[in-house]
Amino acid sequence: MSDAPPVLVLGASGHGKVAAATAQAAGRTVVGFADAAATLRGSEVMGLPVVATTDDEVLACLAEHRAELFVAIGANAVRQRVGQRFEEHGVTLATLVHPTAWLAPNVPVGRGTLICAGSIVQPGSTIGAHVILNTAATVDHDGRIDDVVHLSPGVHLGGTVHVAEGAWLGVGVSVRNNQQIGAWATVGVGAVVVSDIPPRVVAVGVPARPVR
């Protein structure tokens, strides 16, 4: 097992399951889940207990187990807000990297980030905080992935792509080299990006174009 601290996963939905499985694959002990749904109290998810439903219970559990917290919330803005709230209480956020992911040497990865099975990050790239690199997502050379970005399963970025804060790329999106995805933009499933996407728009299609 890893010498890294145990992990408490906040969020017992599908994304939480992926985070817990990633932690376990990396040799981390998962003490259980926290979830605001009071109906989950005392239940089990993936054979792990739901041990907390309030912030106070989360903080007590972290202190008891000397654990780190992983915020497993898919919605980018909510994930950022919740993570910052707990950091204000002095909580350390876990960074989880699946052992089948490949990162080039010296690629920085921010706190609270999840890099899932089969993901690849090539040299010269940077990965920010609270990022999700979902299953088999790839970032080619010199990619810049800012904080709170979500690259869904099967997203492929060419070289020197910049994805700005809070952007969400849907399943199977492809981005041509040297493009920029604006902050808090959403790119729909299967889109092909061949020109820059402005901030705070929804873009879809082949080629991807803003629709609102």
RONU-341099 format. One record per residue (C-alpha): residue number from 1; chain; x, y, z. Coordinates in nm, 3 decimals, padded with zeros to 5 digits. Each point is the difference from the previous one (the first is absolute). Example, Ala and Ser with C-alpha at 12.3 -4.5 7.8 and 13.67 -1.06 7.14 Angstrom:
! RONU-341099
<atom><num>1</num><cadena>A</cadena><x>01.230</x><y>-00.450</y><z>00.780</z></atom>
<atom><num>2</num><cadena>A</cadena><x>00.137</x><y>00.344</y><z>-00.066</z></atom>
//
This chain:
! RONU-341099
<atom><num>1</num><cadena>A</cadena><x>00.000</x><y>00.000</y><z>00.000</z></atom>
<atom><num>2</num><cadena>A</cadena><x>00.103</x><y>00.362</y><z>-00.051</z></atom>
<atom><num>3</num><cadena>A</cadena><x>00.152</x><y>00.204</y><z>00.281</z></atom>
<atom><num>4</num><cadena>A</cadena><x>-00.231</x><y>00.288</y><z>-00.099</z></atom>
<atom><num>5</num><cadena>A</cadena><x>-00.273</x><y>00.098</y><z>00.247</z></atom>
<atom><num>6</num><cadena>A</cadena><x>-00.344</x><y>-00.163</y><z>-00.014</z></atom>
<atom><num>7</num><cadena>A</cadena><x>-00.269</x><y>00.166</y><z>-00.211</z></atom>
<atom><num>8</num><cadena>A</cadena><x>-00.358</x><y>00.099</y><z>00.077</z></atom>
<atom><num>9</num><cadena>A</cadena><x>-00.201</x><y>00.041</y><z>-00.321</z></atom>
<atom><num>10</num><cadena>A</cadena><x>-00.261</x><y>00.277</y><z>00.005</z></atom>
<atom><num>11</num><cadena>A</cadena><x>-00.277</x><y>-00.106</y><z>-00.237</z></atom>
<atom><num>12</num><cadena>A</cadena><x>-00.142</x><y>-00.352</y><z>-00.018</z></atom>
<atom><num>13</num><cadena>A</cadena><x>-00.135</x><y>00.015</y><z>-00.356</z></atom>
<atom><num>14</num><cadena>A</cadena><x>00.157</x><y>-00.146</y><z>-00.315</z></atom>
<atom><num>15</num><cadena>A</cadena><x>00.286</x><y>00.247</y><z>-00.004</z></atom>
<atom><num>16</num><cadena>A</cadena><x>00.068</x><y>-00.078</y><z>00.365</z></atom>
<atom><num>17</num><cadena>A</cadena><x>00.022</x><y>-00.369</y><z>-00.086</z></atom>
<atom><num>18</num><cadena>A</cadena><x>00.259</x><y>00.074</y><z>-00.268</z></atom>
<atom><num>19</num><cadena>A</cadena><x>00.201</x><y>00.212</y><z>00.244</z></atom>
<atom><num>20</num><cadena>A</cadena><x>-00.010</x><y>-00.269</y><z>00.268</z></atom>
<atom><num>21</num><cadena>A</cadena><x>00.101</x><y>-00.272</y><z>-00.247</z></atom>
<atom><num>22</num><cadena>A</cadena><x>00.287</x><y>00.219</y><z>-00.124</z></atom>
<atom><num>23</num><cadena>A</cadena><x>00.121</x><y>00.057</y><z>00.355</z></atom>
<atom><num>24</num><cadena>A</cadena><x>-00.012</x><y>-00.371</y><z>00.075</z></atom>
<atom><num>25</num><cadena>A</cadena><x>00.182</x><y>-00.087</y><z>-00.322</z></atom>
<atom><num>26</num><cadena>A</cadena><x>00.271</x><y>00.246</y><z>00.102</z></atom>
<atom><num>27</num><cadena>A</cadena><x>00.037</x><y>-00.180</y><z>00.332</z></atom>
<atom><num>28</num><cadena>A</cadena><x>-00.182</x><y>00.260</y><z>00.210</z></atom>
<atom><num>29</num><cadena>A</cadena><x>-00.228</x><y>-00.106</y><z>00.284</z></atom>
<atom><num>30</num><cadena>A</cadena><x>-00.352</x><y>00.138</y><z>-00.047</z></atom>
<atom><num>31</num><cadena>A</cadena><x>-00.166</x><y>00.046</y><z>00.338</z></atom>
<atom><num>32</num><cadena>A</cadena><x>-00.341</x><y>00.051</y><z>-00.157</z></atom>
<atom><num>33</num><cadena>A</cadena><x>-00.228</x><y>00.255</y><z>-00.163</z></atom>
<atom><num>34</num><cadena>A</cadena><x>-00.155</x><y>00.325</y><z>00.113</z></atom>
<atom><num>35</num><cadena>A</cadena><x>-00.320</x><y>00.116</y><z>-00.165</z></atom>
<atom><num>36</num><cadena>A</cadena><x>-00.255</x><y>00.268</y><z>00.083</z></atom>
<atom><num>37</num><cadena>A</cadena><x>-00.287</x><y>-00.242</y><z>-00.066</z></atom>
<atom><num>38</num><cadena>A</cadena><x>-00.113</x><y>-00.089</y><z>00.351</z></atom>
<atom><num>39</num><cadena>A</cadena><x>-00.174</x><y>-00.311</y><z>-00.134</z></atom>
<atom><num>40</num><cadena>A</cadena><x>00.345</x><y>-00.148</y><z>-00.073</z></atom>
<atom><num>41</num><cadena>A</cadena><x>00.113</x><y>00.018</y><z>00.362</z></atom>
<atom><num>42</num><cadena>A</cadena><x>00.105</x><y>-00.344</y><z>00.120</z></atom>
<atom><num>43</num><cadena>A</cadena><x>-00.021</x><y>-00.155</y><z>-00.346</z></atom>
<atom><num>44</num><cadena>A</cadena><x>00.283</x><y>-00.140</y><z>-00.212</z></atom>
<atom><num>45</num><cadena>A</cadena><x>00.125</x><y>00.088</y><z>-00.348</z></atom>
<atom><num>46</num><cadena>A</cadena><x>00.249</x><y>-00.238</y><z>-00.163</z></atom>
<atom><num>47</num><cadena>A</cadena><x>00.019</x><y>-00.173</y><z>00.336</z></atom>
<atom><num>48</num><cadena>A</cadena><x>00.119</x><y>00.322</y><z>00.165</z></atom>
<atom><num>49</num><cadena>A</cadena><x>-00.203</x><y>00.177</y><z>00.269</z></atom>
<atom><num>50</num><cadena>A</cadena><x>-00.163</x><y>00.339</y><z>-00.036</z></atom>
<atom><num>51</num><cadena>A</cadena><x>00.151</x><y>00.150</y><z>00.314</z></atom>
<atom><num>52</num><cadena>A</cadena><x>-00.101</x><y>00.368</y><z>-00.020</z></atom>
<atom><num>53</num><cadena>A</cadena><x>-00.284</x><y>00.215</y><z>-00.129</z></atom>
<atom><num>54</num><cadena>A</cadena><x>00.094</x><y>00.341</y><z>00.148</z></atom>
<atom><num>55</num><cadena>A</cadena><x>00.311</x><y>00.217</y><z>-00.013</z></atom>
<atom><num>56</num><cadena>A</cadena><x>00.060</x><y>-00.048</y><z>00.371</z></atom>
<atom><num>57</num><cadena>A</cadena><x>-00.011</x><y>-00.378</y><z>-00.042</z></atom>
<atom><num>58</num><cadena>A</cadena><x>00.239</x><y>00.023</y><z>-00.295</z></atom>
<atom><num>59</num><cadena>A</cadena><x>00.248</x><y>00.202</y><z>00.206</z></atom>
<atom><num>60</num><cadena>A</cadena><x>-00.028</x><y>-00.241</y><z>00.293</z></atom>
<atom><num>61</num><cadena>A</cadena><x>00.057</x><y>-00.302</y><z>-00.225</z></atom>
<atom><num>62</num><cadena>A</cadena><x>00.302</x><y>00.161</y><z>-00.165</z></atom>
<atom><num>63</num><cadena>A</cadena><x>00.150</x><y>00.076</y><z>00.340</z></atom>
<atom><num>64</num><cadena>A</cadena><x>-00.069</x><y>-00.348</y><z>00.136</z></atom>
<atom><num>65</num><cadena>A</cadena><x>00.165</x><y>-00.176</y><z>-00.294</z></atom>
<atom><num>66</num><cadena>A</cadena><x>00.259</x><y>00.269</y><z>-00.078</z></atom>
<atom><num>67</num><cadena>A</cadena><x>-00.143</x><y>-00.019</y><z>-00.349</z></atom>
<atom><num>68</num><cadena>A</cadena><x>-00.006</x><y>00.219</y><z>-00.307</z></atom>
<atom><num>69</num><cadena>A</cadena><x>-00.325</x><y>00.102</y><z>-00.168</z></atom>
<atom><num>70</num><cadena>A</cadena><x>-00.081</x><y>-00.059</y><z>-00.363</z></atom>
<atom><num>71</num><cadena>A</cadena><x>-00.291</x><y>00.207</y><z>-00.133</z></atom>
<atom><num>72</num><cadena>A</cadena><x>-00.174</x><y>-00.227</y><z>-00.252</z></atom>
<atom><num>73</num><cadena>A</cadena><x>-00.248</x><y>00.247</y><z>-00.148</z></atom>
<atom><num>74</num><cadena>A</cadena><x>-00.028</x><y>00.011</y><z>-00.378</z></atom>
<atom><num>75</num><cadena>A</cadena><x>-00.144</x><y>00.354</y><z>-00.029</z></atom>
<atom><num>76</num><cadena>A</cadena><x>00.304</x><y>00.222</y><z>-00.036</z></atom>
<atom><num>77</num><cadena>A</cadena><x>-00.115</x><y>00.309</y><z>00.189</z></atom>
<atom><num>78</num><cadena>A</cadena><x>-00.141</x><y>-00.206</y><z>00.288</z></atom>
<atom><num>79</num><cadena>A</cadena><x>00.318</x><y>-00.209</y><z>00.024</z></atom>
<atom><num>80</num><cadena>A</cadena><x>00.208</x><y>00.317</y><z>00.019</z></atom>
<atom><num>81</num><cadena>A</cadena><x>-00.224</x><y>00.162</y><z>00.261</z></atom>
<atom><num>82</num><cadena>A</cadena><x>-00.018</x><y>-00.306</y><z>00.225</z></atom>
<atom><num>83</num><cadena>A</cadena><x>00.373</x><y>-00.063</y><z>-00.023</z></atom>
<atom><num>84</num><cadena>A</cadena><x>00.081</x><y>00.358</y><z>00.092</z></atom>
<atom><num>85</num><cadena>A</cadena><x>-00.245</x><y>-00.013</y><z>00.292</z></atom>
<atom><num>86</num><cadena>A</cadena><x>00.177</x><y>-00.297</y><z>00.153</z></atom>
<atom><num>87</num><cadena>A</cadena><x>00.345</x><y>00.143</y><z>-00.069</z></atom>
<atom><num>88</num><cadena>A</cadena><x>-00.103</x><y>00.302</y><z>00.207</z></atom>
<atom><num>89</num><cadena>A</cadena><x>-00.035</x><y>-00.248</y><z>00.288</z></atom>
<atom><num>90</num><cadena>A</cadena><x>00.358</x><y>-00.119</y><z>-00.056</z></atom>
<atom><num>91</num><cadena>A</cadena><x>-00.100</x><y>-00.320</y><z>-00.181</z></atom>
<atom><num>92</num><cadena>A</cadena><x>00.253</x><y>-00.157</y><z>-00.239</z></atom>
<atom><num>93</num><cadena>A</cadena><x>-00.155</x><y>-00.098</y><z>-00.332</z></atom>
<atom><num>94</num><cadena>A</cadena><x>00.117</x><y>-00.329</y><z>-00.150</z></atom>
<atom><num>95</num><cadena>A</cadena><x>00.138</x><y>-00.028</y><z>-00.352</z></atom>
<atom><num>96</num><cadena>A</cadena><x>-00.079</x><y>-00.338</y><z>-00.156</z></atom>
<atom><num>97</num><cadena>A</cadena><x>00.182</x><y>-00.151</y><z>-00.298</z></atom>
<atom><num>98</num><cadena>A</cadena><x>-00.092</x><y>-00.346</y><z>-00.128</z></atom>
<atom><num>99</num><cadena>A</cadena><x>00.303</x><y>-00.228</y><z>-00.042</z></atom>
<atom><num>100</num><cadena>A</cadena><x>-00.091</x><y>-00.067</y><z>-00.364</z></atom>
<atom><num>101</num><cadena>A</cadena><x>00.014</x><y>00.372</y><z>-00.083</z></atom>
<atom><num>102</num><cadena>A</cadena><x>00.326</x><y>00.126</y><z>-00.150</z></atom>
<atom><num>103</num><cadena>A</cadena><x>00.140</x><y>00.342</y><z>00.077</z></atom>
<atom><num>104</num><cadena>A</cadena><x>00.326</x><y>00.124</y><z>-00.149</z></atom>
<atom><num>105</num><cadena>A</cadena><x>00.269</x><y>00.079</y><z>00.257</z></atom>
<atom><num>106</num><cadena>A</cadena><x>-00.030</x><y>00.336</y><z>00.173</z></atom>
<atom><num>107</num><cadena>A</cadena><x>-00.362</x><y>00.066</y><z>-00.099</z></atom>
<atom><num>108</num><cadena>A</cadena><x>-00.148</x><y>00.201</y><z>00.290</z></atom>
<atom><num>109</num><cadena>A</cadena><x>-00.340</x><y>-00.111</y><z>00.128</z></atom>
<atom><num>110</num><cadena>A</cadena><x>-00.206</x><y>00.222</y><z>00.229</z></atom>
<atom><num>111</num><cadena>A</cadena><x>-00.174</x><y>-00.089</y><z>00.324</z></atom>
<atom><num>112</num><cadena>A</cadena><x>-00.336</x><y>-00.173</y><z>-00.009</z></atom>
<atom><num>113</num><cadena>A</cadena><x>00.050</x><y>-00.128</y><z>-00.355</z></atom>
<atom><num>114</num><cadena>A</cadena><x>-00.111</x><y>-00.341</y><z>-00.127</z></atom>
<atom><num>115</num><cadena>A</cadena><x>00.186</x><y>-00.172</y><z>-00.285</z></atom>
<atom><num>116</num><cadena>A</cadena><x>-00.189</x><y>-00.312</y><z>-00.099</z></atom>
<atom><num>117</num><cadena>A</cadena><x>00.097</x><y>-00.332</y><z>-00.152</z></atom>
<atom><num>118</num><cadena>A</cadena><x>00.164</x><y>00.012</y><z>-00.342</z></atom>
<atom><num>119</num><cadena>A</cadena><x>00.059</x><y>00.374</y><z>-00.009</z></atom>
<atom><num>120</num><cadena>A</cadena><x>00.319</x><y>00.135</y><z>-00.160</z></atom>
<atom><num>121</num><cadena>A</cadena><x>00.171</x><y>00.335</y><z>00.057</z></atom>
<atom><num>122</num><cadena>A</cadena><x>00.297</x><y>00.079</y><z>-00.221</z></atom>
<atom><num>123</num><cadena>A</cadena><x>00.312</x><y>00.212</y><z>00.072</z></atom>
<atom><num>124</num><cadena>A</cadena><x>-00.021</x><y>00.372</y><z>00.060</z></atom>
<atom><num>125</num><cadena>A</cadena><x>-00.359</x><y>-00.016</y><z>00.120</z></atom>
<atom><num>126</num><cadena>A</cadena><x>-00.148</x><y>00.139</y><z>00.322</z></atom>
<atom><num>127</num><cadena>A</cadena><x>-00.306</x><y>-00.127</y><z>00.186</z></atom>
<atom><num>128</num><cadena>A</cadena><x>-00.171</x><y>00.237</y><z>00.244</z></atom>
<atom><num>129</num><cadena>A</cadena><x>-00.194</x><y>-00.047</y><z>00.323</z></atom>
<atom><num>130</num><cadena>A</cadena><x>-00.344</x><y>-00.163</y><z>00.025</z></atom>
<atom><num>131</num><cadena>A</cadena><x>00.039</x><y>-00.143</y><z>-00.352</z></atom>
<atom><num>132</num><cadena>A</cadena><x>-00.164</x><y>-00.320</y><z>-00.125</z></atom>
<atom><num>133</num><cadena>A</cadena><x>00.187</x><y>-00.190</y><z>-00.271</z></atom>
<atom><num>134</num><cadena>A</cadena><x>-00.256</x><y>-00.269</y><z>-00.050</z></atom>
<atom><num>135</num><cadena>A</cadena><x>00.047</x><y>-00.350</y><z>-00.141</z></atom>
<atom><num>136</num><cadena>A</cadena><x>00.248</x><y>-00.016</y><z>-00.292</z></atom>
<atom><num>137</num><cadena>A</cadena><x>00.019</x><y>00.377</y><z>-00.050</z></atom>
<atom><num>138</num><cadena>A</cadena><x>00.324</x><y>00.116</y><z>-00.165</z></atom>
<atom><num>139</num><cadena>A</cadena><x>00.192</x><y>00.326</y><z>00.012</z></atom>
<atom><num>140</num><cadena>A</cadena><x>00.278</x><y>00.029</y><z>-00.257</z></atom>
<atom><num>141</num><cadena>A</cadena><x>00.321</x><y>00.199</y><z>00.037</z></atom>
<atom><num>142</num><cadena>A</cadena><x>-00.005</x><y>00.345</y><z>00.160</z></atom>
<atom><num>143</num><cadena>A</cadena><x>-00.366</x><y>-00.016</y><z>00.093</z></atom>
<atom><num>144</num><cadena>A</cadena><x>-00.126</x><y>00.241</y><z>00.264</z></atom>
<atom><num>145</num><cadena>A</cadena><x>-00.294</x><y>-00.121</y><z>00.204</z></atom>
<atom><num>146</num><cadena>A</cadena><x>-00.107</x><y>00.272</y><z>00.243</z></atom>
<atom><num>147</num><cadena>A</cadena><x>-00.180</x><y>-00.045</y><z>00.332</z></atom>
<atom><num>148</num><cadena>A</cadena><x>-00.341</x><y>-00.167</y><z>00.023</z></atom>
<atom><num>149</num><cadena>A</cadena><x>00.000</x><y>-00.136</y><z>-00.357</z></atom>
<atom><num>150</num><cadena>A</cadena><x>-00.179</x><y>-00.328</y><z>-00.079</z></atom>
<atom><num>151</num><cadena>A</cadena><x>00.121</x><y>-00.205</y><z>-00.296</z></atom>
<atom><num>152</num><cadena>A</cadena><x>-00.261</x><y>-00.275</y><z>-00.038</z></atom>
<atom><num>153</num><cadena>A</cadena><x>00.081</x><y>-00.359</y><z>-00.105</z></atom>
<atom><num>154</num><cadena>A</cadena><x>00.177</x><y>-00.026</y><z>-00.334</z></atom>
<atom><num>155</num><cadena>A</cadena><x>00.081</x><y>00.370</y><z>-00.044</z></atom>
<atom><num>156</num><cadena>A</cadena><x>00.311</x><y>00.049</y><z>-00.214</z></atom>
<atom><num>157</num><cadena>A</cadena><x>00.196</x><y>00.324</y><z>-00.011</z></atom>
<atom><num>158</num><cadena>A</cadena><x>00.264</x><y>00.074</y><z>-00.262</z></atom>
<atom><num>159</num><cadena>A</cadena><x>00.323</x><y>00.171</y><z>00.093</z></atom>
<atom><num>160</num><cadena>A</cadena><x>00.010</x><y>00.346</y><z>00.158</z></atom>
<atom><num>161</num><cadena>A</cadena><x>-00.371</x><y>00.011</y><z>00.082</z></atom>
<atom><num>162</num><cadena>A</cadena><x>-00.108</x><y>00.231</y><z>00.281</z></atom>
<atom><num>163</num><cadena>A</cadena><x>-00.319</x><y>-00.087</y><z>00.188</z></atom>
<atom><num>164</num><cadena>A</cadena><x>-00.088</x><y>00.291</y><z>00.227</z></atom>
<atom><num>165</num><cadena>A</cadena><x>-00.149</x><y>-00.010</y><z>00.349</z></atom>
<atom><num>166</num><cadena>A</cadena><x>-00.328</x><y>-00.180</y><z>00.047</z></atom>
<atom><num>167</num><cadena>A</cadena><x>-00.043</x><y>-00.126</y><z>-00.357</z></atom>
<atom><num>168</num><cadena>A</cadena><x>-00.176</x><y>-00.333</y><z>-00.051</z></atom>
<atom><num>169</num><cadena>A</cadena><x>00.068</x><y>-00.216</y><z>-00.306</z></atom>
<atom><num>170</num><cadena>A</cadena><x>-00.252</x><y>-00.278</y><z>-00.061</z></atom>
<atom><num>171</num><cadena>A</cadena><x>00.066</x><y>-00.364</y><z>-00.080</z></atom>
<atom><num>172</num><cadena>A</cadena><x>00.211</x><y>-00.055</y><z>-00.310</z></atom>
<atom><num>173</num><cadena>A</cadena><x>00.082</x><y>00.365</y><z>-00.078</z></atom>
<atom><num>174</num><cadena>A</cadena><x>00.307</x><y>00.050</y><z>-00.221</z></atom>
<atom><num>175</num><cadena>A</cadena><x>00.195</x><y>00.327</y><z>-00.006</z></atom>
<atom><num>176</num><cadena>A</cadena><x>00.246</x><y>00.095</y><z>-00.276</z></atom>
<atom><num>177</num><cadena>A</cadena><x>00.345</x><y>00.115</y><z>00.106</z></atom>
<atom><num>178</num><cadena>A</cadena><x>00.057</x><y>00.364</y><z>00.103</z></atom>
<atom><num>179</num><cadena>A</cadena><x>-00.365</x><y>00.070</y><z>00.087</z></atom>
<atom><num>180</num><cadena>A</cadena><x>-00.142</x><y>00.171</y><z>00.309</z></atom>
<atom><num>181</num><cadena>A</cadena><x>-00.317</x><y>-00.092</y><z>00.190</z></atom>
<atom><num>182</num><cadena>A</cadena><x>-00.129</x><y>00.301</y><z>00.191</z></atom>
<atom><num>183</num><cadena>A</cadena><x>-00.073</x><y>00.011</y><z>00.372</z></atom>
<atom><num>184</num><cadena>A</cadena><x>-00.322</x><y>-00.171</y><z>00.110</z></atom>
<atom><num>185</num><cadena>A</cadena><x>-00.083</x><y>-00.105</y><z>-00.357</z></atom>
<atom><num>186</num><cadena>A</cadena><x>-00.176</x><y>-00.332</y><z>-00.068</z></atom>
<atom><num>187</num><cadena>A</cadena><x>00.082</x><y>-00.209</y><z>-00.306</z></atom>
<atom><num>188</num><cadena>A</cadena><x>-00.261</x><y>-00.263</y><z>-00.083</z></atom>
<atom><num>189</num><cadena>A</cadena><x>00.046</x><y>-00.374</y><z>-00.042</z></atom>
<atom><num>190</num><cadena>A</cadena><x>00.194</x><y>-00.104</y><z>-00.309</z></atom>
<atom><num>191</num><cadena>A</cadena><x>00.079</x><y>00.354</y><z>-00.115</z></atom>
<atom><num>192</num><cadena>A</cadena><x>00.314</x><y>00.074</y><z>-00.202</z></atom>
<atom><num>193</num><cadena>A</cadena><x>00.168</x><y>00.329</y><z>00.091</z></atom>
<atom><num>194</num><cadena>A</cadena><x>00.201</x><y>00.155</y><z>-00.286</z></atom>
<atom><num>195</num><cadena>A</cadena><x>-00.016</x><y>00.366</y><z>00.111</z></atom>
<atom><num>196</num><cadena>A</cadena><x>00.001</x><y>00.178</y><z>00.334</z></atom>
<atom><num>197</num><cadena>A</cadena><x>-00.311</x><y>-00.026</y><z>00.218</z></atom>
<atom><num>198</num><cadena>A</cadena><x>-00.096</x><y>00.323</y><z>00.182</z></atom>
<atom><num>199</num><cadena>A</cadena><x>-00.057</x><y>00.010</y><z>00.376</z></atom>
<atom><num>200</num><cadena>A</cadena><x>-00.338</x><y>-00.094</y><z>00.149</z></atom>
<atom><num>201</num><cadena>A</cadena><x>-00.161</x><y>-00.141</y><z>-00.314</z></atom>
<atom><num>202</num><cadena>A</cadena><x>-00.141</x><y>-00.341</y><z>-00.088</z></atom>
<atom><num>203</num><cadena>A</cadena><x>00.158</x><y>-00.135</y><z>-00.319</z></atom>
<atom><num>204</num><cadena>A</cadena><x>-00.106</x><y>-00.312</y><z>-00.190</z></atom>
<atom><num>205</num><cadena>A</cadena><x>00.051</x><y>-00.172</y><z>-00.332</z></atom>
<atom><num>206</num><cadena>A</cadena><x>00.261</x><y>-00.088</y><z>-00.260</z></atom>
<atom><num>207</num><cadena>A</cadena><x>00.159</x><y>00.248</y><z>-00.014</z></atom>
<atom><num>208</num><cadena>A</cadena><x>-00.100</x><y>00.135</y><z>00.341</z></atom>
<atom><num>209</num><cadena>A</cadena><x>-00.189</x><y>00.329</y><z>-00.007</z></atom>
<atom><num>210</num><cadena>A</cadena><x>-00.159</x><y>00.200</y><z>00.284</z></atom>
<atom><num>211</num><cadena>A</cadena><x>-00.377</x><y>-00.046</y><z>00.020</z></atom>
<atom><num>212</num><cadena>A</cadena><x>-00.060</x><y>00.229</y><z>00.300</z></atom>
//
